[in-house]
Amino acid sequence: MSSMNKTIVLYGSETGNSEALARRIGDEATEKISFFKTDSSNIQASLVVSPLDSFEAWHKANSGTIKNLAIIVVSSTGDGEAPKGAVQFLNYLELELKSCNLDTKLPFEGVYFALLGMGDKDYDDTFGKFPTLVFEGLVKLGAKPILSLEITDENEGIELVSEPWIEKLWPAITQASEERHIDSIMPKAQPIKPMSSAEVKAALIPSLEPSNNAINSTLPPIYDQKLNIEVPDTFDELKGLPRMPAEVCSLMPVVENTETPSKDLPLPQFVKQAFPSLIWGQVKKVSSLTSSEALKRTLALELEVPRDSLYYIPGDVIGIPQPNDNQLVTLLLQRLRLDTDSLYLLSPSTGQLPSHLVACGAAPVTPRVLLSYAVDISIVLKKPLLRVLSQCCTDPSEATALDWLASKQGASQFTALRDHAPTLLELLNAFPSSQPSLARLLDVLSPLQPRHYSITSTPLTAPSQIQLIFNVVQYRTQGLLRHGLFTPWIDRASGLAPAKSDVTPTSLKLPFFLKPHGPMSFHLPSNPKTPLILVGPGTGIAPLLSFVRHRQAQRSLARRAGTIGPRLEEDIRARYGPIWLIAGFRHPDHDFLASEELHILVQDATLDRLDVAFSRLETASFSQPAGQLGCLAPPSHTGAKYVQDALTNNAAYWRELMISKGACFYLCGDAGEMARDVNATLLRLLGDCDLGELTPAAQMAAWNKEGRIKRDLW
Ligand SMILES: Cc1cc2nc3c(=O)[nH]c(=O)nc-3n(C[C@H](O)[C@H](O)[C@H](O)COP(=O)(O)O)c2cc1C
């Protein structure tokens, strides 16, 4: 046997990094591996590069053959979850792990694989989580790794790991194909016990993300900011320079066009294709929930949808395919000297278009539409882009500076520049002689991601309406102003900014879709008697509001249907478990979201307990205005600064609910310090408990597995 029977390159990729690398590997394989060149009867003439989700079909088609090779590049997204193109594969892997039998042949015997993971070490707990899960799952199911698992760190530079890994890949393939297997890399696949679904899912535990650096949100967007990039005058020969990205995209002007062009905003055809279940929501109301003194501006948005067009449950999240800022697109079109309204046909000059651009090639399209909807132009810094900008410079000193930034020598300056989160326009303006074509930029820019928001409403009270709350995202990266896409836009488009009161826009419509549930879905437990501990500082309260509003509606429906007589309230209490909500804000007068509603939820006994922490309240003790919260027993505010203080102050109650009463604990909010501190607090609270054989960490891990601790962090 001198080659693999079938070979495939697979990727799972949220923002395009893994896909771009998988395509490059596919291109290089035919040059590097002799049997790809010579033995065309044994190998597909052109190597297929496709999403990891196609593994099942590929494996089924080829499982009779002795040796098949899968080269896999896959990232983690969310809280260590499966990225796009790998979600169905996760379900398949999970099923195989559950059903594989100790006594029979392992299902992936005969499959050889090499897997490169993409990750980011900033995601402490979930660094490389999904690639690791895939690697270990494949090994457990009998596939043989030909290289050990390696994971890139986007923060340090993907190339530091990916380039040496690719160099090792070619000899490893040759070696494996010659049957000198590299069994020493990993222990031989052992027969395994079937895994439960919970065990597979438990491998995907939430992570902690860095937080935004928020500032007063009334500043307008500014696009003429200057980047300060320092490059030394002289340096040694550049090392670790990533390869020049392949030229894939081609834009041909359309002279005679018979098709209906994708010329107009809003919503070109390719966006509708990418999100086939889009629903249009009419904006009913936008209101500001914070005072002018609040550090962040928080808005509530109500959307009305056509009757019966939306079925959601509390905890669901919507995605909004928001285009890039119009002003930024216009300036970019000018800088790139592009004719805004001419029509072009996008096609691959070699190989295949990146998957996020395939639908854009279906019909003629204008540069404005492409830059508005297809690619991210706000946060762009990646080494392959620097290489392309360098390739397109007419001034050699600028080209050298860009290459230096992309090299190993320029690593610390690259990291510093990335902390500035430069837009494409700023980068181009910093290197004025660089004049890339739009097609060349499409080769390397990441797909534009939809913006996701938790629904705060319940379908029980208004099935044709949804509500959202969110901060208007504006922040500074070391002096430079940055802003989000959707939130400042809706603030302006609704006519709310800079007004303070509610507005009811008459003609504003928004397209959105319901995000499919991930493996760690943040939803209510199926048994309504389960006690709930809900912790949500700031806008982390959003999905928790949906939970409590839903419970309030359930109780009210039960009351209305009630035939039980004088014992009705008691029966309702018995039917639903207690809910303890811990919210956290800066100051009661500035950003206490939904304060009046929370008060009502306590009064009508939907909430058994409410604790509110205020981080910027000068006096340790907080007294609510008469008639509010003061009626709570036990008292709602115990001088807590942060949500974790409220947990510590009420340790006995927390232990009673979690240990004796089987409560579910939900945490939603900013993933930085808050999530770490809450985690540490829970471990500390468990330290004083009798957990039998278990350590506090093991107890937490068990609750994670059972879905009794759920996190929704961003
Ligand atoms: C929303 C989001 C969540 C992420 N979550 C994780 C994570 O949990 N663990 C990790 O190692 N990397 C995480 N990353 C980093 C990505 O895995 C990394 O940027 C990778 O290069 C992306 O590759 P892709 O473009 O192929 O998806 C996350 C990135 C984003 C944007």
The ligand as an SDF file (V2000), in Angstrom:
LIG
                    3D

 31 33  0  0  0  0  0  0  0  0999 V2000
  -17.0690   34.6700   19.6850 C   0  0  0  0  0  0  0  0  0  0  0  0
  -15.7590   33.9220   19.7800 C   0  0  0  0  0  0  0  0  0  0  0  0
  -15.6190   32.9210   20.7290 C   0  0  0  0  0  0  0  0  0  0  0  0
  -14.4130   32.2360   20.8420 C   0  0  0  0  0  0  0  0  0  0  0  0
  -14.3090   31.2410   21.7880 N   0  0  0  0  0  0  0  0  0  0  0  0
  -13.1380   30.5790   21.9060 C   0  0  0  0  0  0  0  0  0  0  0  0
  -12.9980   29.5550   22.8820 C   0  0  0  0  0  0  0  0  0  0  0  0
  -13.9020   29.2600   23.6420 O   0  0  0  0  0  0  0  0  0  0  0  0
  -11.8020   28.9030   22.9540 N   0  0  0  0  0  0  0  0  0  0  0  0
  -10.7450   29.2110   22.1180 C   0  0  0  0  0  0  0  0  0  0  0  0
   -9.6830   28.5950   22.2320 O   0  0  0  0  0  0  0  0  0  0  0  0
  -10.8640   30.1760   21.1810 N   0  0  0  0  0  0  0  0  0  0  0  0
  -12.0140   30.8720   21.0570 C   0  0  0  0  0  0  0  0  0  0  0  0
  -12.1380   31.8530   20.1340 N   0  0  0  0  0  0  0  0  0  0  0  0
  -10.9880   32.1660   19.2920 C   0  0  0  0  0  0  0  0  0  0  0  0
  -11.0970   31.4870   17.9410 C   0  0  0  0  0  0  0  0  0  0  0  0
  -11.1110   30.0760   18.0560 O   0  0  0  0  0  0  0  0  0  0  0  0
   -9.9050   31.9250   17.1250 C   0  0  0  0  0  0  0  0  0  0  0  0
  -10.0580   33.3010   16.8800 O   0  0  0  0  0  0  0  0  0  0  0  0
   -9.7830   31.1950   15.8120 C   0  0  0  0  0  0  0  0  0  0  0  0
   -8.6230   31.6340   15.1350 O   0  0  0  0  0  0  0  0  0  0  0  0
  -10.9970   31.4180   14.9230 C   0  0  0  0  0  0  0  0  0  0  0  0
  -10.9220   30.5410   13.8520 O   0  0  0  0  0  0  0  0  0  0  0  0
  -12.1140   30.4800   12.7840 P   0  0  0  0  0  0  0  0  0  0  0  0
  -12.0700   31.7950   12.0760 O   0  0  0  0  0  0  0  0  0  0  0  0
  -11.7560   29.3590   11.8790 O   0  0  0  0  0  0  0  0  0  0  0  0
  -13.3770   30.2390   13.5200 O   0  0  0  0  0  0  0  0  0  0  0  0
  -13.3210   32.5550   19.9990 C   0  0  0  0  0  0  0  0  0  0  0  0
  -13.4660   33.5750   19.0370 C   0  0  0  0  0  0  0  0  0  0  0  0
  -14.6630   34.2490   18.9310 C   0  0  0  0  0  0  0  0  0  0  0  0
  -14.7790   35.3580   17.9060 C   0  0  0  0  0  0  0  0  0  0  0  0
  1  2  1  0
  2  3  1  0
  2 30  2  0
  3  4  2  0
  4  5  1  0
  4 28  1  0
  5  6  2  0
  6  7  1  0
  6 13  1  0
  7  8  2  0
  7  9  1  0
  9 10  1  0
 10 11  2  0
 10 12  1  0
 12 13  2  0
 13 14  1  0
 14 15  1  0
 14 28  1  0
 15 16  1  0
 16 17  1  0
 16 18  1  0
 18 19  1  0
 18 20  1  0
 20 21  1  0
 20 22  1  0
 22 23  1  0
 23 24  1  0
 24 25  2  0
 24 26  1  0
 24 27  1  0
 28 29  2  0
 29 30  1  0
 30 31  1  0
M  END
$$$$
